[in-house]
Amino acid sequence: MITKVRISLDRITQFVSKKDIAALAPLMERCNRTVHKGDGRGSDFLGWVTLPSSIGKKQIADIMECADTLRACSEVVVVIGIGGSYLGAKAVMEALTPTFAAFDSSEGQPLVLFAGHNISEDYMAELLAFIKERSFSLIVISKSGTTTEPAIAFRLLREELEKRYGRKEAASRIMAVTDSSRGALRTLCDKEGYKSYVIPDNVGGRFSVLTPVGLLPLAVAGIDIARLVKGAAAMEKATAVDVPFEDNPAMQYAAARYALYTKLGKKVELLVAFEPKLQYMAEWWKQLYGESEGKEGKGIMPHSAVFTTDLHSMGQYIQQGERIMFETVISVGKPAGRVVIKSDRANLDGLNFLAGKRLSEVNRMAELGTMLAHVDGGVPNITVEMDSISAETIGMLIYMFEKAVGISGYAIEVNPFDQPGVEEYKKNMFALLNKPGYEEEGEKLKKRIAGR
């Protein structure tokens, strides 16, 4: 059994009993089988289930070789993508890169930046100004090539790249991750000769971090993608259909969430970390769970916080506000660094009682104290225990959350692998921008905005 990432349900048993959780085993096992057999809704998008174990050394080596090409010629590599084409790589990068690496002036490691995840004019203007005196390359990630945010960013950045280096050299500085045979970006790749990787047809965007969508940017950033995949493969094995409910972290997590949602009406899940490096893992998780469960008037609202920082802003509401939420706490066992608090002669801050203790000891007591306080205040706590933050444990965490959301979606009887509601804002935006074919709807919306 896997030991580096575990689920603890000790702090929900005063809300839902062990017997209640155990009674959900048949449902969770059935849903897990549905995920593996591919006989449920959205079964066309289950390629991620066996993805980690199917990634071979040859594929890893090819991605790393491509990343080395970009690293050798670039001070900056801009990754263009949105949603699942952005959040997974950003999350893993933030978790595994030294916090102040962006300020490191040493040579040999390009700065990886992101674009195409917003339509802010200030953001793009500042990015263009930043790269103006720096060598740069692009990784563009889009299945269609026409998604508004990344398409705009790619148009602007490709223009700058071609102006700087000429069309031929610019083509060697662009790596694309897109559809295998169709779409605007695939057409452009074939026309211009861009090196490209394929987004598998059977892997949805929010499940794509272990495809070239995530692995290529991560390799450029110097992340050990082989270990990341190894961790995910270990969790794939640990959550398989032949692993019993009581030993299966994905089924345990899914069951706890389901019980708190259906039995107690807890409709908000707050993913909490006491390590700021995990902030973007929570952002990735929010897309994964929000898009997978939030439909047909169902689903738990995913929210997140980084403690102890957010205890000084959201702590009051969590402790005493409406009792609509539960917390899932990612608890990290061993820090990578070591900082010891020393005694101070004057002790004006009154902190000499902490002298000789590591910061991690203080953080751990803050974590335990917070969890106990919140449980006492009516907020159940699920705990995801990680031995440390490493490429391997992050890979495990990614796959565990992916498997659990598939099980959870089937448990509440929705399709966990589509996202029909995402298109609604786009229709209104296109109509208001007078996109051809949207003129009539645009006029209606403009009158509505004007109050007529």
Secondary structure by P-SEA (a helix, b strand, c coil): cccccccccccccccccaaaaaaaaaaaaaaaaaaaacccccccccccccccccccaaaaaaaaaaaaaaaacccbbbbbbcccccaaaaaaaaacccccccccccccbbbbbbccccccaaaaaaaaaaaccccbbbbbbcccccccaaaaaaaaaaaaaaaaccaaaaaaabbbbccccccaaaaaaaaaccccccccccccccccccccccaaaaaaaccaaaaaaaaaaaaaaaacccccccccaaaaaaaaaaaaaccccccbbbbccccccaaaaaaaaaaaaaaacccccbbbbbbcccccccccccccccccccccccccccccccccbbbbbbbbccccccccccccccaaaaaaaaaaaaaaaaaaacbbbbbbccccccaaaaaaaaaaaaaaaaaaaaaaccccccccccaaaaaaaaaaaccccaaaaaaaaaaaaacc
